[in-house]
């Protein structure tokens, strides 16, 4: 089955047969995109960010992820919680932003998995870890989009703590995954125009 907006016969599709890992990554990204909000971004860009999110969580925090059934509902659930958000500006002709958003509790768990066991998890260190995750996600998506019209340069992440979601994120494409290894906590990625 195909996700809405994804066509294997599109003119941009590569003529060679994709590898097994590419097909698996596309299926995972496609499933994640199927539960996103209406998109202002091209499908291949969304696929790249969804795959980068899953890869970064697996590599940096040893977390297996699966797409959430309703990304918009997951985003709404964070509206009343204290969250840590890290925004990276994606610089291109028509700039985008990417914002990684997690609850403070999820940020603490990610930091505990990422840093050495005896690390002191102060608010500043936890914020830095969320910024690092955002930087890695943006960097991996950038690599996946190299050679496409969607390639970009990226800025240094800016990290904030606030209650609820940042305003611009509410009109963005939302990619949501659940981390099975973190008591099924949600990780959100918002991608929108600047």
C-alpha positions in Angstrom: 0.0 0.0 0.0 1.1 3.6 -0.6 0.8 6.6 1.6 -1.2 9.5 0.4 1.1 11.8 -1.7 3.7 9.0 -2.4 4.0 7.6 -5.9 6.6 5.1 -6.9 6.1 6.2 -10.5 6.7 9.8 -10.0 9.2 11.5 -12.5 11.7 12.0 -9.6 11.8 8.3 -8.8 15.1 6.7 -9.3 15.2 4.2 -12.2 17.2 1.6 -10.3 15.7 -0.8 -7.9 15.9 0.4 -4.2 17.9 -1.7 -1.7 16.1 -3.6 1.0 17.2 -1.1 3.7 16.0 1.8 1.5 12.6 0.1 1.0 12.3 -0.6 4.8 13.3 3.1 5.6 10.7 4.3 3.0 8.0 2.0 4.5 8.8 3.3 8.0 8.8 6.9 6.8 5.6 6.3 4.8 3.8 4.9 7.8 5.0 7.9 9.9 3.9 10.3 7.2 0.5 8.6 7.0 -0.2 9.9 10.5 1.1 13.4 10.0 -0.9 16.6 9.6 -1.6 17.9 6.1 1.7 18.6 4.5 3.2 21.8 3.1 6.3 19.9 2.2 7.1 17.4 -0.6 6.6 13.7 0.2 10.3 12.8 -0.3 11.3 15.5 2.2 8.9 14.2 4.8 10.2 10.7 4.2 13.7 11.9 4.8 12.9 13.6 8.1 10.8 10.6 9.3 13.7 8.2 8.5 16.2 10.6 10.1 14.1 10.8 13.3 13.9 7.0 13.7 17.6 6.5 12.8 18.8 9.2 15.3 16.7 7.8 18.2 18.0 4.3 17.5 21.7 5.3 17.1 21.9 7.9 19.9 19.5 6.5 22.5 19.1 2.9 21.4 15.3 3.4 21.1 13.2 1.4 18.8 10.4 3.6 17.4 7.1 3.1 15.7 4.8 5.7 14.0 2.0 7.1 16.1 -1.5 6.5 14.8 -2.4 10.2 15.1 0.4 12.7 15.1 -1.9 15.7 15.5 -3.5 14.3 18.6 -0.1 13.6 20.1 0.9 17.2 19.5 -2.3 18.4 21.1 -1.6 16.2 24.2 1.7 18.1 24.8 0.0 21.5 24.7 -0.4 21.6 28.5 2.9 20.0 29.4 6.3 21.5 29.9 8.4 20.7 26.8 11.9 21.0 25.5 12.1 22.1 21.9 15.1 22.5 19.6 14.7 24.4 16.4 17.0 24.2 13.4 16.7 26.6 10.5 16.9 24.8 7.2 18.4 27.4 4.8 17.4 27.2 1.2 15.6 29.4 -1.4 12.4 28.9 0.4 13.6 28.3 4.0 12.1 25.7 6.3 12.4 25.1 10.1 12.6 21.8 11.9 11.6 21.6 15.5 12.1 18.6 17.7 9.7 18.6 20.7 9.6 16.3 23.7 8.2 16.5 27.2 10.7 17.3 29.9 10.4 13.7 31.2 11.1 12.3 27.8 14.1 14.7 27.4 15.5 13.4 30.7 15.1 9.8 29.6 16.8 10.5 26.3 19.7 12.3 28.0 20.1 9.4 30.5 20.3 6.9 27.6 22.7 9.2 25.5 25.2 10.3 28.2 27.5 8.2 30.4 25.7 6.6 33.4 27.2 8.9 36.0 26.3 12.1 34.2 24.6 14.8 36.2 21.4 15.6 34.3 21.0 19.4 34.9 18.4 21.3 32.9 21.2 22.8 30.7 22.7 19.4 29.9 19.3 18.0 29.1 18.6 21.0 26.8 22.0 20.4 25.1 21.1 16.8 24.5 17.8 17.7 22.8 19.7 20.2 20.7 22.2 17.5 19.7 19.4 15.2 18.7 17.8 17.9 16.6 21.2 18.6 14.9 21.7 14.9 14.1 18.2 14.6 12.7 18.6 17.6 10.5 22.0 16.5 9.4 20.8 13.0 8.4 17.8 14.5 6.5 20.2 16.8 4.8 22.4 13.9 3.7 19.3 12.0 2.4 18.1 15.0 0.4 21.5 15.7 -1.2 21.2 16.1 -4.9 17.5 16.9 -4.7 15.8 20.3 -5.0 15.0 20.0 -1.3 18.7 20.0 -0.1 19.5 22.6 2.5 22.1 24.1 4.8 21.4 24.1 8.5 21.8 26.4 11.4 22.9 25.7 15.0 19.9 24.5 17.0 18.2 26.9 19.4 16.7 25.2 22.5 13.8 26.4 24.7 11.7 25.1 27.5 8.2 26.2 27.7 4.7 25.0 28.5 2.9 23.9 25.3 4.1 24.0 21.8 5.9 26.8 20.0 3.3 28.8 18.0 4.8 28.3 14.5 4.9 24.5 15.1 1.1 24.4 15.1 0.9 25.1 11.4 3.7 22.7 10.4 3.8 19.1 9.2 4.0 16.9 12.3 5.9 13.6 12.4 5.3 11.6 15.5 6.9 8.4 16.8 6.6 6.5 20.0 9.7 5.2 21.7 9.0 1.6 22.8 12.1 1.7 25.0 11.1 4.8 26.8 7.7 3.6 28.3 6.0 4.5 25.0 6.8 8.2 25.2 6.2 10.4 22.2 8.8 12.3 20.2 7.5 15.0 17.8 9.1 16.6 14.8 7.6 19.7 13.2 8.7 20.8 9.8 7.4 24.1 8.4 8.2 27.1 6.3 10.1 30.0 7.9 
